[in-house]
Amino acid sequence: MTMRRIEIDKNRLLSWGDRYRIYLLFAVIFLIMAIFAPRFLTIFNLTTILRTTALHGTIAIGFTIVMICGQLDLSIGRIATFSAVLAMLLQPQLGFWLSVPLAVAAGAGIGLINGLLVAKAKIHSFIVTIGTMTILQGLVFTISGGNTVSLASQEAFAASDFLSNPVIPLLPVRVVIFILLVLGFDFLLKKSRPGRNFYLTGGNRTTAWLAGIKTDRVLIGAFVISGTMAAAGGVLFAMETMAATLYLGENSLMYVVSATIIGGTIMSGGKGGVLKTAVAVLTLEMLYTGVVLFGLGNEVKIFISGLVLAVVVLYEAYAMYKHEKIIGQRPELIRELERKKEKG
């Protein structure tokens, strides 16, 4: 009986660790960097970390929702770049009041096309979004002429100052916008029927359809959100820096994929959360910044990020194995058998 209790406590501990792993990882990395990394706790460094987190984190919101549905959107980085370039190109003629909504709407439109091809044409999301990514790369170079699009107007300086100015120390307006988006979508996923439909569709699409959920609409909606958030992340970053480079979202894809998985969203769908993904993005950014502060090269940064991802994926595989192992077991019957063994 004692051994059985130990096994139960072990399983509970593993379950607790799996549920809160990203918060534990965040705390460990923050403490290590705060103690050992030079100049880590400066206002400038922490603000820079939060600003970079806001870019990748905003993009990761939509990607997380798509992955919860059991799909992938590999075009997010290109959507961010395309929308940023489009907003900067249109600004001199239309101003930010029109160029920004049009650029974000373009991102949503790209997401709509992706969603329709996945849900209605039944093409695998990997193939669809790889194609979209390639097309957008060509469009970006075509409309920009192969050059970075930068602005130097009075309106551009005003927008940059507004997004850069801290509401309170460490929290510029752009970071506050990111936090509000995370909290809003986290509430949507956890507390609303549309949010629950994302989980049900990702968990078992056939069962969700039999339950009356319009799964095609759910998938299309997920891709539209992904395109919108990718566009918003790219546009806000470009507005703050007053420039849209042709490689603005170049590193976002692997960054976002790593953070989403580390945050607990599984690729098979049905499990995950926007808040945990956001914490994972922040954790990775602290880790990468620490590598720079220690004076290590980019190859070390890539190795460490791959190592962290590999460890988390292995732990996820182990947790899934343990879960599958206990499916179908009835605890009350196990306890009854144990009592009989003790009596006999």
Wavefront OBJ file of the C-alpha trace (Angstrom):
o trace
v 0.000 0.000 0.000
v 2.884 2.304 0.816
v 4.453 1.671 -2.595
v 1.146 2.443 -4.261
v 0.874 5.722 -2.361
v 4.420 6.636 -3.399
v 3.519 5.911 -7.023
v 0.406 8.096 -6.775
v 2.419 10.942 -5.214
v 5.023 10.579 -7.956
v 2.362 10.802 -10.649
v 0.830 13.839 -8.985
v 4.237 15.515 -8.829
v 4.863 14.777 -12.510
v 1.428 16.111 -13.395
v 2.035 19.275 -11.380
v 5.462 19.725 -12.967
v 4.006 19.293 -16.443
v 1.232 21.817 -15.767
v 3.519 24.522 -14.383
v 6.788 23.670 -16.120
v 7.106 26.927 -18.031
v 6.732 29.001 -14.864
v 9.375 26.872 -13.142
v 11.688 27.222 -16.150
v 11.101 30.980 -16.199
v 11.967 31.297 -12.505
v 15.134 29.186 -12.839
v 16.464 31.078 -15.879
v 15.604 34.471 -14.390
v 17.462 33.652 -11.170
v 20.506 32.310 -13.030
v 20.698 35.363 -15.278
v 20.048 37.802 -12.435
v 22.865 36.288 -10.374
v 25.491 35.534 -13.010
v 24.838 37.541 -16.191
v 26.491 40.983 -16.168
v 24.136 43.977 -16.515
v 21.097 41.701 -16.777
v 18.986 43.594 -14.214
v 19.463 47.039 -15.785
v 16.368 48.966 -16.868
v 17.670 49.186 -20.435
v 18.303 45.448 -20.737
v 14.991 44.377 -19.214
v 13.066 46.846 -21.395
v 14.865 45.548 -24.499
v 13.932 41.978 -23.548
v 10.273 42.939 -23.151
v 10.219 44.801 -26.485
v 11.619 41.816 -28.373
v 9.222 39.541 -26.501
v 6.338 41.756 -27.642
v 7.219 41.138 -31.308
v 7.561 37.356 -31.154
v 4.899 37.010 -28.465
v 2.230 38.804 -30.488
v 2.966 36.544 -33.453
v 2.903 33.503 -31.147
v -0.662 34.218 -29.969
v -2.220 33.200 -33.269
v 0.239 30.370 -33.861
v -0.690 28.858 -30.484
v -4.386 28.888 -31.363
v -3.675 27.200 -34.710
v -1.584 24.526 -32.975
v -4.318 23.973 -30.374
v -6.500 23.110 -33.383
v -3.912 20.507 -34.394
v -2.575 22.538 -37.338
v 0.574 24.525 -38.227
v 1.005 28.000 -39.678
v 4.545 28.277 -41.019
v 3.807 31.563 -42.818
v 3.656 33.732 -39.686
v 7.134 35.240 -40.081
v 6.514 36.190 -43.718
v 3.093 37.623 -42.883
v 4.714 39.818 -40.228
v 7.333 41.043 -42.707
v 4.861 41.577 -45.560
v 2.395 43.520 -43.403
v 5.146 45.675 -41.915
v 6.528 46.544 -45.356
v 3.023 47.246 -46.665
v 2.200 49.568 -43.751
v 5.437 51.512 -44.191
v 4.966 51.843 -47.962
v 1.381 53.091 -47.649
v 2.021 55.490 -44.775
v 3.222 58.482 -46.844
v 0.016 58.415 -48.928
v -2.559 57.255 -46.369
v -1.065 57.940 -42.963
v -0.881 55.359 -40.189
v -4.626 55.664 -39.503
v -5.325 53.878 -42.795
v -2.084 52.077 -43.643
v -1.987 50.110 -40.384
v -5.582 48.750 -40.575
v -5.036 47.859 -44.248
v -1.779 46.029 -43.466
v -3.359 44.113 -40.576
v -6.382 43.324 -42.770
v -3.987 41.984 -45.403
v -2.544 39.628 -42.782
v -6.046 38.519 -41.827
v -6.832 37.948 -45.511
v -3.766 35.757 -45.926
v -4.868 33.803 -42.860
v -8.334 33.436 -44.403
v -6.845 31.975 -47.584
v -4.741 29.550 -45.532
v -7.783 28.522 -43.514
v -9.972 27.961 -46.555
v -7.335 25.804 -48.233
v -6.893 23.720 -45.074
v -10.561 23.415 -44.053
v -12.351 23.345 -47.408
v -9.746 22.080 -49.892
v -8.456 19.565 -47.318
v -4.808 20.391 -48.025
v -2.402 19.767 -45.132
v -1.576 22.980 -43.269
v 2.161 22.298 -43.567
v 1.962 22.336 -47.374
v -0.421 25.307 -47.533
v 1.597 27.580 -45.265
v 4.934 26.605 -46.803
v 3.490 27.732 -50.136
v 2.148 30.943 -48.615
v 5.520 31.627 -47.017
v 7.311 31.286 -50.363
v 4.815 33.505 -52.208
v 5.026 36.213 -49.551
v 8.801 36.210 -49.697
v 8.611 37.033 -53.392
v 5.944 39.700 -52.789
v 8.011 41.402 -50.100
v 11.029 41.737 -52.385
v 8.816 42.870 -55.278
v 6.902 45.663 -53.532
v 9.940 46.906 -51.592
v 12.353 46.795 -54.500
v 14.647 44.666 -52.354
v 15.312 47.492 -49.891
v 14.445 48.241 -46.285
v 11.455 50.594 -46.077
v 12.115 53.366 -43.570
v 10.241 56.543 -42.649
v 11.397 59.931 -41.416
v 8.148 61.919 -41.314
v 6.739 63.803 -38.352
v 3.913 61.267 -38.019
v 6.411 58.401 -37.990
v 8.442 60.010 -35.215
v 5.268 60.660 -33.201
v 4.093 57.045 -33.586
v 7.510 55.714 -32.635
v 7.679 57.929 -29.548
v 4.173 56.906 -28.494
v 4.920 53.166 -28.756
v 8.354 53.541 -27.117
v 7.361 55.680 -24.150
v 6.916 53.677 -20.936
v 3.520 53.725 -19.275
v 5.375 52.672 -16.143
v 9.068 51.681 -15.868
v 9.874 48.621 -18.045
v 6.525 48.737 -19.846
v 6.442 50.772 -23.086
v 3.069 51.162 -24.793
v 3.861 48.401 -27.304
v 4.565 45.959 -24.466
v 1.324 46.972 -22.743
v -0.575 46.283 -25.992
v 1.047 42.848 -26.128
v 0.082 42.072 -22.520
v -3.523 43.116 -23.165
v -3.667 40.900 -26.257
v -2.313 37.923 -24.312
v -4.794 38.385 -21.470
v -7.671 38.903 -23.895
v -6.985 35.780 -25.934
v -6.231 33.746 -22.819
v -9.661 34.700 -21.491
v -11.229 33.864 -24.868
v -9.715 30.382 -24.875
v -10.547 29.527 -21.287
v -13.879 31.207 -20.660
v -15.790 31.365 -23.943
v -17.552 28.827 -26.132
v -15.507 29.746 -29.248
v -12.360 29.226 -27.202
v -13.460 25.801 -26.036
v -14.308 24.920 -29.633
v -10.645 25.376 -30.572
v -9.674 22.764 -27.976
v -12.448 20.363 -28.947
v -11.589 20.627 -32.642
v -7.928 20.020 -31.957
v -8.589 17.186 -29.537
v -10.793 15.198 -31.914
v -12.188 16.892 -34.984
v -14.675 14.107 -35.766
v -16.078 14.086 -32.239
v -16.322 17.873 -32.269
v -18.248 17.750 -35.557
v -20.618 15.107 -34.164
v -21.177 17.384 -31.171
v -22.468 20.086 -33.508
v -19.342 22.236 -33.735
v -18.717 23.717 -37.181
v -15.115 22.566 -37.292
v -14.364 24.135 -40.675
v -15.319 27.552 -39.308
v -13.200 26.949 -36.220
v -10.139 26.108 -38.325
v -10.656 29.070 -40.633
v -11.088 31.345 -37.629
v -7.850 30.063 -36.103
v -5.878 30.847 -39.266
v -7.484 34.292 -39.550
v -6.434 35.052 -35.962
v -2.940 33.776 -36.721
v -2.602 36.016 -39.781
v -3.998 39.001 -37.888
v -1.668 38.602 -34.925
v 1.380 38.045 -37.142
v 0.531 41.196 -39.078
v -0.076 43.196 -35.885
v 3.243 42.084 -34.409
v 5.188 43.051 -37.517
v 3.419 46.386 -38.024
v 3.805 47.503 -34.402
v 7.500 46.614 -34.432
v 8.036 48.528 -37.691
v 6.152 51.556 -36.379
v 8.301 51.688 -33.256
v 11.569 51.377 -35.182
v 10.276 53.473 -38.130
v 11.564 50.822 -40.531
v 10.531 47.494 -42.022
v 13.447 45.294 -42.971
v 13.043 42.468 -45.467
v 14.009 39.976 -42.754
v 11.908 41.379 -39.908
v 10.149 38.065 -39.242
v 13.040 35.856 -40.373
v 13.739 34.371 -36.953
v 10.166 34.439 -35.687
v 9.075 31.033 -36.982
v 11.499 28.789 -35.096
v 11.378 31.155 -32.118
v 7.584 30.900 -31.943
v 7.484 27.147 -32.601
v 9.990 26.533 -29.798
v 8.171 28.788 -27.350
v 4.767 27.298 -28.144
v 5.950 23.734 -27.542
v 7.940 24.695 -24.455
v 4.824 26.468 -23.166
v 2.917 23.178 -23.245
v 0.945 23.295 -26.493
v 1.118 19.884 -28.145
v 1.351 19.485 -31.918
v -1.435 16.916 -32.019
v -3.848 19.594 -30.752
v -6.317 19.942 -27.917
v -3.926 21.267 -25.297
v -2.099 24.536 -24.718
v -2.519 28.160 -23.749
v -1.628 31.655 -24.942
v -0.410 32.847 -21.525
v 2.029 29.961 -21.176
v 3.321 30.581 -24.695
v 3.908 34.244 -23.835
v 5.870 33.269 -20.711
v 7.869 30.817 -22.835
v 8.732 33.577 -25.331
v 9.913 35.778 -22.464
v 11.925 32.894 -21.006
v 13.676 32.201 -24.304
v 14.420 35.887 -24.806
v 16.003 36.074 -21.333
v 18.079 33.007 -22.172
v 19.235 34.402 -25.516
v 20.024 37.794 -23.990
v 22.039 36.068 -21.272
v 24.109 34.311 -23.936
v 24.946 37.715 -25.437
v 25.742 39.228 -22.039
v 28.114 36.364 -21.285
v 29.917 37.189 -24.539
v 29.124 33.851 -26.179
v 28.625 33.435 -29.922
v 25.464 32.899 -31.916
v 26.307 29.210 -32.339
v 26.060 28.797 -28.551
v 22.671 30.532 -28.605
v 21.410 28.110 -31.261
v 22.798 25.110 -29.362
v 21.199 26.156 -26.071
v 17.811 26.859 -27.650
v 17.886 23.461 -29.364
v 18.897 21.756 -26.132
v 16.054 23.353 -24.170
v 13.563 22.394 -26.860
v 14.884 18.817 -27.011
v 14.595 18.396 -23.233
v 11.021 19.691 -23.182
v 9.990 17.517 -26.139
v 11.471 14.449 -24.448
v 9.644 15.295 -21.237
v 6.419 15.773 -23.225
v 6.879 12.357 -24.819
v 7.457 10.777 -21.404
v 4.387 12.489 -19.939
v 2.238 11.283 -22.852
v 3.599 7.751 -22.404
v 2.648 7.795 -18.726
v -0.795 9.143 -19.582
v -1.420 6.451 -22.195
v -0.238 3.822 -19.740
v -2.955 4.627 -17.195
v -5.827 5.097 -19.691
v -8.585 2.640 -18.883
v -7.412 1.956 -15.353
v -10.046 2.277 -12.639
v -8.457 3.471 -9.376
v -11.241 2.084 -7.185
v -10.730 -1.440 -8.589
v -6.969 -1.165 -8.136
v -7.471 -0.206 -4.493
v -9.912 -3.135 -4.035
v -7.364 -5.568 -5.463
v -4.702 -4.184 -3.128
v -6.986 -4.684 -0.120
v -7.618 -8.285 -1.174
v -3.899 -8.899 -1.513
v -3.317 -7.542 2.005
v -6.050 -9.775 3.438
v -4.899 -12.827 1.502
l 1 2 3 4 5 6 7 8 9 10 11 12 13 14 15 16 17 18 19 20 21 22 23 24 25 26 27 28 29 30 31 32 33 34 35 36 37 38 39 40 41 42 43 44 45 46 47 48 49 50 51 52 53 54 55 56 57 58 59 60 61 62 63 64 65 66 67 68 69 70 71 72 73 74 75 76 77 78 79 80 81 82 83 84 85 86 87 88 89 90 91 92 93 94 95 96 97 98 99 100 101 102 103 104 105 106 107 108 109 110 111 112 113 114 115 116 117 118 119 120 121 122 123 124 125 126 127 128 129 130 131 132 133 134 135 136 137 138 139 140 141 142 143 144 145 146 147 148 149 150 151 152 153 154 155 156 157 158 159 160 161 162 163 164 165 166 167 168 169 170 171 172 173 174 175 176 177 178 179 180 181 182 183 184 185 186 187 188 189 190 191 192 193 194 195 196 197 198 199 200 201 202 203 204 205 206 207 208 209 210 211 212 213 214 215 216 217 218 219 220 221 222 223 224 225 226 227 228 229 230 231 232 233 234 235 236 237 238 239 240 241 242 243 244 245 246 247 248 249 250 251 252 253 254 255 256 257 258 259 260 261 262 263 264 265 266 267 268 269 270 271 272 273 274 275 276 277 278 279 280 281 282 283 284 285 286 287 288 289 290 291 292 293 294 295 296 297 298 299 300 301 302 303 304 305 306 307 308 309 310 311 312 313 314 315 316 317 318 319 320 321 322 323 324 325 326 327 328 329 330 331 332 333 334 335 336 337 338 339 340 341 342 343 344
